[in-house]
Amino acid sequence: MIKNLLAIFLSIVCSFVTFNKASAEITLDGILNEPEWAEARVFDQFVTTLPLNSEPAKYATEVRLYTNAKGIYIGFTNYQPPSVKMVGRRFARDGRIKEDRNVIGIDFEGTSLSGYMFVIGSSNSIRDAVVSLAGFSSSWDGDWYSGTSVAEDGWYSEVLIPWTVAPMSSDNEGMKKISVWFSRYVYSESLRFAFPNASARRETFMEDWYPLEIKQMRSSSLDWFPYISAQQDLLGGESNNSEEIKFGLDIVWRPNSSTQFTGAINPDFGQLESDDLVVNFSAYETFLEEKRPFFTENQTLFDNEIPNDDRILHTRRIGVASHADNLLMDIDLAAKVTYFSGATDYGLFVVSEDDNNSLLGSNYVATRVQNKTGNLALGHFLTYADQPQIARQSTVHAVDMDWLPSDAVNVRGQLLTSHIKQQANSANNQTAADKQDYAGWISWAYSPSDQWRHTLYLSHYGDNFDINDMGYMRRNDFSEFSGNTRYNRLQYNPESKYLSSYTELEYGYKENTDGERLAFSLDVTHERVFRSTETLSLNLGVQLPSWDDRITRGNGLYAQPTHYWGELKYSSPQKNKFSYSAELSMDNAGTNKPAAGFAISPQLYLNETLTLGGRLSYKYYSEWLIWDSQQQQLATYQTNSFAADFNLDWYPSARQEVRLKFQWAGIDAQVVNGYQLDNQGELMQSPVPSSSFSYSDIALQLRYRYQLATLSDIFLVYSRGGYYDSDSGDEGATDLFDYGWRQTQVESIVAKVRYRF
């Protein structure tokens, strides 16, 4: 049945496929021989920004920019003598491109609020991302086109960025003020050149981009993305409803340059890329990156990451009923609208979940406004979550500021409030709530030169502050002060084997709202980069005795002893076909007893289209202190922890991609003692014994992708997951791996076609 449906859908899709959608006067083949390039603006005053010494670029680079009705064309000429190895390898879209590459940055408003980044590898691997006040996000996928070529004197790239790639304000006179940044990375020598002289290490990175005025063409677009997906549960049977077929539609409408509407009807929020396995025995929730297309498309305006990695809007909350053992919920309707008017931007985000049998779906709303005047950016963020199943409503307001009083100083801050109302019912264990509280943070960064950078950070979270209904927050109930100082050595003598180095000192103090010290730490890192592109780094840190008020899950304060850690890491030359990084680490895991580990991450480039890679790690704990949820007490374990990752990436052609991802985590934990806490928070042996345990968790995914056209794909995905546990504590790595593989919990095949009309 699945095969028949897919065959019908594919025949319909293929009848509409046009592989030359980006056809124009300029052919994107990486050969800059069209007459239009002779009329283009030329930028060739590149300087060195890695290391950040601002010297003239070692190798000449020329960039040409040309515009017409289709969009912005950009061509790179990367001169490179034959004696300097050019590294060319194929990588998946949005993968980390480890080869010679070009980067284009465009701020379509010229306000330094957000910039769109387009990365092209020498083998035409591509990646796109957005840099904004919230940080760097690679989850955005834009509609743009590229081509590359290689010659004896270097390599070339051509790019077309359509006017509809992103919302942007329009000028009535037809002229558009933008700012641009061009970068080139020479992979075999770990050198980056850029025009203009702008670097992400500076406070004024986007402010330093080169201003341009170009003729803007009026544009509008309406893209339809129908999809069909079919999933076969290989562990179930026909009687268990093991076969599922879904249809849906995504819509992206840009009625003009300034406005974009993104909608979804019965969207498929199933992931075609598996999450990483994470071993988490802490009291804090694991953060999972968003990978679902609707939530990553045109999401820049809603990105708002707090410096401690909390997020006001965490879209992985949506489509999951956390109050019902993380049961997946279907989506009735999802939509978002953004409007850019130059200095002020507006956004609206709405999602409504479908009811799932006896569970009522939730509704989510977010709004965003931001304005920049001069060197001051101000914004407001609102999120509202209505969860009728547990009779709960949550509202969060946030006002944020980003101020550049000078080229050397950046001041950022945010004030947040949360209000949670919940009526008692059977689904929430008859728990009523009406809680309001606030949080706030401010950071100050000072870079008197490219060699020095100093930062200070101060934050406070109230006892009842909570953004976890629609956001992500590790914890509340604390005040924190932290800072760091970094020194970059950017110049060594030409005969030196070193290219650059840095030393960074970090320090911090944290306490809960009762005044109990949670952390008082000092951390030092030193890293050196060799001219061979090898790197060597050393990290050492110490945290003075403090309280841990979360490890017991609310059952008292643990007086943890001095915590220390250290790590030595080496990375081999990156230009070789075989490269690797190795790590040695040591620390004490909550007690006075040491723990030590090592890891190695090899990478083998068999040819330009086939890559093998992975990571093997092992850690030994003399006494690993964690919470025993069965006995509701602390316990220490003599532990062997194993982990293995394996990745295979193969690109049979420019349109095909085969990816194998395998991960395994195993633990043998032999109990040493179970503990209660005395009045001083010290460990006191418990009369109730804790048990040893072993577990093994395995995930495998094999994915085939065929690109019909830009943003139009066929996927075929096989997934398998296994889990095993016992109270042995002494299974050994071989048995753990074998048992985890045999105890299959999930096995399925998913086929999906998504095509843009």
Disulfide bonds with the S-S distance in Angstrom:
none
